[in-house]
Amino acid sequence: MTFTPWTLLIDVGLISLLLLLGKFLRAKVRLIQRLFIPPSLIAGLFGLVLGPELLGWLPLSGNLGTYAGILIALVFSCIPLTSAVKKSADGNSRVGRMWAYSQVGMLLQWALGGALGLWVLSKIWPVNGAFGLSMPAGFCGGHGTAAAIGESFANYGVEEMQSLAMTAATVGIIASVVIGMWLITWGAEHGKTKFICAYESLAPELRTGILPPDKRTSMGLASFSAISLDSMTFNFAMVALIALGGFGLAKLISWAWPALMLPVFSCAFIVGLLVRWFLRRAKVEEHLSKPIIGHLSGAFTDYLVAFGVASIRLEIVGHYIVPLLILLAVGLLLTLLYVFWVGARIHRTYPFEKSIFTWGWFTGTMAMGIALLRITDPESKSGCLDDYAFAYLYIAPVEIALVSLSPLAFAYGFGWLFVGLCALLGVAILAFAVVRGWLRKQ
């Protein structure tokens, strides 16, 4: 089918319909509420089943994966405009522990996936050596990273990576909640939890996702009069301009150094940092609305998940089903062992609550981690999210580097070096935590 602007309208319109259907089901179906399944994932699964991959009832085009690549560039364009450098009031031991714990877990998950793909699975099945990276990209990274790494590997001819990583991300979200809820039940029975909250006791908005009138807030302040330029237009234009700049920078780099094909989302992040620096120097940064840009980022992410899951090519998943199941099962098991074994030894306060949050993040998404945390810590007394917010300022650059450089390393035969560096850096940070007295014997 020939792609036209009307094709884009049909695709966006149908996915929007499915997002609204997903939201309706989340608000009404108790099982979906108990599993905290986001409407974007429901929309993506409906798109996969009802679209061309299975039943063919919805006339979705074959460009859904391309949309996911564009949307992740838009998401990364928002990050520099919304991030804020903060300092911890207590100086850091709690934040340092959270940083070491999270950073090591992330690095070791990438090292594990890379090692399994290179030295185990590719020796038994005819899979690409980078096959194992679909697990950490989908688990720790979620659907956004799955889209990003899929786009990057596609540039090097590994077209199947996006479907594999999207599948891993979908399995991860389901596992994060199903296993997470079981862990919470076990923790409550064995006295591990401090402020356990029954599902029925959760605030209705946490179950249905619908805020009551008295809890609704403004989405952001307007900086301009609508008679000149609507503030939403201004903020969206800045984000779109940064994404375009990222695309141009990626093309320029590939033209100057053909061997170095940086993904558009990485270049968009770099351009975003430069744009923010310029806005600060020009003293016009105040006209940006961080809340509005944050909501734009959320909207891009919702569509990204929906388009990404709907674009999964089931024939690819079916072809690799056995090694993929082994990879995901091993990844879940070792992530579970790391999160709770190390978590119990590194966190001085509320180790179970902080570990269950990290489990949700490391296997599903940040939203899944927060959902599980709300059950175990409904009044946010553990300070987990505060510690994470400070720690993530140092984790984010490493995460972006992992997603950006891993395709380059594997494409040019340096996968073993990438895996080794991830493992070595992870062990080094763990040793640093021991020296600082953060990691202790149980």
C-alpha positions in Angstrom: 0.0 0.0 0.0 1.3 3.4 -1.0 2.0 5.7 2.0 0.3 9.1 1.9 -0.5 11.7 4.6 -3.9 10.0 4.8 -2.3 6.8 5.8 -0.7 8.5 8.7 -4.1 9.9 9.7 -5.7 6.4 9.5 -2.9 4.8 11.6 -3.0 7.6 14.3 -6.8 7.6 14.3 -7.1 3.8 14.8 -4.4 3.7 17.5 -6.1 6.6 19.2 -9.4 4.7 19.2 -7.6 1.7 20.7 -6.0 3.9 23.4 -9.4 5.2 24.4 -10.7 1.6 24.5 -7.7 0.6 26.6 -8.5 3.5 29.0 -12.1 2.5 29.2 -11.1 -1.1 30.1 -8.6 0.1 32.7 -11.3 2.1 34.3 -13.9 -0.7 34.3 -12.3 -4.1 34.4 -11.1 -5.1 37.8 -8.5 -7.7 36.6 -6.8 -5.1 34.4 -6.8 -2.7 37.4 -5.2 -5.4 39.6 -2.5 -6.0 37.1 -2.0 -2.2 36.6 -1.9 -2.8 32.8 -1.4 0.6 31.1 -4.0 1.5 28.4 -1.1 2.0 25.9 -0.2 -1.7 26.3 -3.8 -2.8 25.9 -4.0 -0.6 22.7 -0.9 -2.1 21.3 -2.1 -5.7 22.0 -5.4 -4.9 20.3 -3.6 -3.4 17.4 -1.4 -6.5 17.1 -4.4 -8.9 17.2 -6.8 -6.9 15.1 -4.2 -5.5 12.7 -2.5 -7.1 9.7 -0.4 -9.4 11.8 -3.3 -11.6 12.9 -7.0 -11.0 12.1 -6.6 -8.1 9.6 -9.7 -6.3 10.8 -8.0 -2.9 11.1 -6.3 -1.3 8.1 -3.1 -0.4 9.9 -0.2 0.2 7.6 3.3 -1.3 7.7 4.8 1.9 9.1 4.1 1.4 12.8 7.7 0.5 13.6 8.8 3.7 11.9 6.4 5.8 14.0 7.9 4.2 17.1 11.4 5.4 15.9 10.2 8.9 15.4 8.3 9.0 18.7 11.4 7.9 20.7 13.3 10.8 19.1 10.6 13.1 20.3 10.7 11.6 23.8 14.5 12.1 24.0 14.0 15.7 22.7 11.9 16.4 25.8 14.4 15.1 28.4 16.9 18.0 28.3 14.1 20.6 28.5 12.5 19.0 31.6 15.4 17.7 33.6 16.6 19.7 36.6 19.9 19.3 38.5 19.1 18.9 42.1 21.1 18.3 45.2 20.2 15.9 48.0 19.7 17.6 51.3 21.3 14.9 53.3 24.4 14.6 51.2 23.9 11.3 50.1 24.4 8.0 51.6 20.9 6.9 50.8 21.1 8.4 47.4 24.6 6.8 46.9 23.2 3.4 47.8 20.3 3.8 45.4 22.7 4.9 42.7 25.1 2.0 43.1 22.3 -0.5 43.5 20.5 0.7 40.4 23.5 1.3 38.2 25.1 -2.0 38.9 21.8 -3.8 38.3 21.4 -2.1 34.9 25.0 -2.8 33.8 24.9 -6.4 34.8 21.6 -6.9 33.1 23.1 -5.6 29.8 26.2 -7.7 30.4 24.1 -10.8 31.0 22.0 -10.4 27.9 25.0 -9.7 25.7 26.9 -12.7 27.1 24.0 -15.1 26.7 23.5 -14.0 23.1 27.2 -14.1 22.2 28.5 -17.1 24.0 25.5 -19.3 24.5 22.4 -18.8 22.4 24.2 -18.0 19.1 26.2 -21.2 19.5 23.1 -23.3 19.7 20.6 -21.5 17.4 21.2 -19.4 14.3 20.7 -16.1 15.9 22.6 -12.8 15.7 25.2 -12.3 18.4 23.3 -9.3 19.6 20.2 -11.3 20.1 20.6 -11.3 23.9 20.4 -7.5 24.1 16.7 -7.7 23.4 16.3 -8.7 27.1 17.8 -5.7 28.8 16.5 -3.3 26.2 13.0 -4.6 26.9 13.2 -5.2 30.6 15.3 -2.4 32.1 14.6 0.0 29.2 10.9 -0.8 28.5 9.2 -0.2 25.2 10.9 3.2 24.7 14.4 1.6 24.7 13.1 -1.3 22.7 12.1 1.1 20.0 15.4 3.0 20.2 17.6 -0.1 20.0 15.4 -1.6 17.3 15.9 1.5 15.1 19.6 1.5 15.8 20.1 -2.2 14.9 17.9 -1.8 11.8 20.6 0.6 10.5 23.0 -2.3 10.6 20.7 -4.8 9.0 19.4 -6.5 12.1 15.7 -5.9 11.4 14.3 -8.4 13.8 15.7 -6.7 16.9 12.7 -4.3 17.3 10.2 -7.1 17.4 12.3 -9.1 19.8 12.9 -6.2 22.1 9.2 -5.1 22.0 8.2 -8.7 22.9 10.7 -8.7 25.8 9.3 -5.3 27.0 5.7 -6.7 26.9 6.6 -9.9 28.7 8.5 -7.8 31.2 5.6 -5.6 32.1 3.3 -8.6 32.7 6.0 -10.4 34.7 6.8 -7.3 36.8 3.3 -7.1 38.1 2.4 -10.8 38.3 5.6 -11.7 40.1 5.6 -8.4 41.9 2.2 -8.9 43.5 3.2 -12.4 44.6 6.4 -11.0 46.2 4.3 -8.4 48.0 2.0 -11.1 49.4 5.0 -13.2 50.4 6.7 -10.2 52.0 3.6 -9.3 54.0 3.3 -12.8 55.3 6.9 -13.0 56.4 7.1 -9.6 58.0 9.3 -8.0 55.3 7.0 -5.0 54.6 6.6 -1.9 56.7 3.4 -0.2 55.5 1.6 -2.9 53.5 -1.6 -1.8 51.9 -4.3 -4.1 50.5 -5.2 -3.6 46.9 -8.8 -2.6 48.0 -7.3 0.2 50.1 -5.6 1.9 47.2 -7.0 5.2 46.2 -9.4 4.8 43.3 -7.3 6.9 41.0 -4.4 4.5 41.4 -6.6 1.6 40.4 -8.7 3.2 37.6 -6.3 5.9 36.6 -9.1 8.6 36.7 -8.4 11.6 39.0 -11.4 12.9 41.0 -12.2 16.6 40.5 -10.6 17.6 43.8 -7.2 16.0 42.8 -7.0 17.4 39.3 -4.1 19.8 38.6 -3.1 22.3 35.9 -1.1 20.8 33.0 1.1 23.9 32.9 1.1 27.7 32.8 0.8 29.6 29.5 3.7 31.9 28.6 2.1 33.6 25.6 -1.2 35.1 24.7 -3.2 32.9 22.3 -3.7 35.9 20.1 0.0 35.6 19.0 1.1 32.0 19.5 -0.5 29.4 21.6 1.8 28.1 24.4 1.2 24.5 23.5 2.3 25.4 19.9 5.5 27.0 21.2 6.5 24.1 23.4 5.6 21.5 20.8 7.5 23.4 18.2 10.7 23.5 20.4 10.5 19.7 20.9 9.8 19.1 17.1 12.7 21.4 16.2 15.1 19.5 18.5 14.0 16.2 17.0 14.5 17.5 13.5 18.0 18.8 14.6 18.7 15.3 15.9 17.8 13.8 12.6 20.0 16.3 10.7 22.9 15.7 13.1 22.6 11.9 12.7 22.6 12.3 8.9 25.6 14.7 9.0 27.6 12.3 11.2 26.8 9.3 8.9 27.9 11.4 5.9 31.2 12.5 7.6 31.9 9.1 9.2 29.9 6.4 7.4 31.0 3.8 9.9 29.5 5.8 12.8 25.7 5.7 12.5 24.4 7.3 15.7 20.7 6.9 16.3 18.4 9.9 15.9 17.2 9.8 19.5 20.8 10.1 20.8 21.5 13.0 18.5 18.2 14.6 19.5 19.3 14.4 23.1 22.6 16.2 22.3 20.8 18.9 20.3 18.3 19.3 23.2 21.2 20.0 25.6 22.6 22.6 23.1 19.2 24.2 22.7 18.7 24.4 26.4 22.1 26.0 26.9 21.3 28.6 24.2 17.9 29.4 25.8 19.6 29.9 29.1 22.3 32.2 27.6 19.6 34.2 25.8 17.6 34.3 29.1 14.4 33.0 27.4 14.2 29.6 29.0 11.4 30.9 31.3 9.1 30.8 28.3 9.3 27.0 28.2 6.7 25.2 30.3 8.3 22.0 31.8 4.8 20.6 32.8 3.5 21.0 29.3 6.7 19.4 27.8 6.4 16.7 30.4 2.8 15.9 29.3 3.9 16.0 25.7 6.6 13.4 26.6 3.9 11.3 28.3 1.7 11.5 25.2 4.6 10.5 22.9 5.4 7.6 25.2 1.8 6.4 25.2 1.7 6.3 21.4 5.1 4.8 21.3 4.1 1.8 23.4 0.9 1.3 21.4 2.6 1.6 18.0 5.6 -0.4 19.2 3.6 -3.4 20.4 1.2 -3.3 17.4 4.3 -3.4 15.1 5.6 -6.7 16.6 6.2 -9.2 13.8 4.8 -12.4 15.1 6.6 -14.5 12.5 10.0 -13.3 13.9 8.9 -14.0 17.5 7.7 -17.4 16.5 11.0 -18.1 14.6 13.0 -17.3 17.7 10.6 -18.4 20.4 12.7 -21.1 22.1 15.9 -19.0 22.5 13.8 -16.0 23.4 11.9 -17.8 26.1 15.2 -19.1 27.6 16.7 -15.6 27.4 13.7 -14.0 29.1 13.4 -16.7 31.8 17.1 -16.5 32.7 16.9 -12.7 32.7 13.8 -12.7 35.0 15.4 -15.2 37.4 18.7 -13.5 37.8 17.2 -10.0 38.0 14.9 -11.3 40.8 17.9 -12.7 42.7 20.0 -9.5 42.2 17.2 -7.0 43.1 16.2 -8.7 46.4 19.5 -10.2 47.5 21.6 -7.1 47.0 18.6 -4.8 47.9 18.4 -6.4 51.4 22.1 -5.8 51.9 22.6 -2.3 50.5 19.5 -0.4 51.8 19.6 0.5 55.4 16.0 1.7 55.5 12.9 0.0 53.9 14.8 -2.5 51.8 11.8 -4.4 50.7 9.9 -1.3 49.5 12.9 -0.1 47.6 13.6 -3.5 46.1 10.0 -4.0 45.0 10.1 -0.6 43.3 13.4 -1.6 41.5 11.9 -4.9 40.5 9.0 -3.1 38.7 11.5 -0.8 37.0 14.0 -3.4 36.0 11.5 -5.7 34.4 8.6 -3.4 33.3 8.6 0.4 33.4 9.0 3.1 35.9 5.2 3.3 36.1 5.1 -0.4 37.1 7.7 0.2 39.8 5.7 3.1 41.2 2.5 1.0 41.1 4.1 -1.7 43.2 5.6 0.8 45.6 2.3 2.4 46.2 0.9 -0.9 47.4 3.8 -1.4 49.9 4.2 2.3 50.7 0.9 4.1 50.1 2.0 7.3 51.9 5.5 7.5 50.4 7.2 7.2 53.8 10.2 5.2 52.5 11.6 8.1 50.5 12.3 5.7 47.7 11.2 8.0 44.8 13.2 10.9 46.2 16.3 8.8 46.4 15.7 7.5 42.9 15.1 11.0 41.4 18.5 12.2 42.7 20.3 8.9 41.7 18.9 8.9 38.2 20.6 12.1 37.3 23.8 10.0 37.3 22.3 6.8 35.9 20.6 8.5 32.8 23.9 9.3 30.9 25.0 5.7 31.3 21.7 4.3 30.1 21.8 6.5 27.0 25.3 5.4 26.3 24.4 1.7 26.6 21.5 2.1 24.1 23.5 4.3 21.7 26.8 2.4 21.7 25.7 -1.3 21.9 24.5 -1.5 18.3 27.8 0.1 17.1 29.9 -2.3 19.2 28.0 -5.5 18.1 27.9 -4.4 14.4 31.7 -4.0 14.2 32.5 -7.2 16.1 33.2 -5.6 19.5 30.3 -7.2 21.3 32.6 -9.1 23.6 34.3 -5.8 24.6 30.9 -4.1 25.3 29.9 -7.1 27.5 33.2 -7.0 29.3 33.1 -3.3 30.0 29.6 -3.5 31.3 30.5 -6.3 33.6 33.8 -4.7 34.7 32.1 -1.3 35.4 29.3 -3.0 37.3 31.8 -5.0 39.5 33.8 -1.8 40.0 30.8 0.1 41.3 29.8 -2.8 43.5 33.4 -2.8 45.0 33.1 0.9 45.5 29.9 0.4 47.4 31.7 -2.2 49.6 34.6 0.2 50.3 32.1 3.0 51.2 30.4 0.7 53.6 27.1 0.8 51.6 27.0 -2.9 50.9 27.0 -5.1 54.0 26.6 -8.8 55.0 23.1 -9.8 56.0 
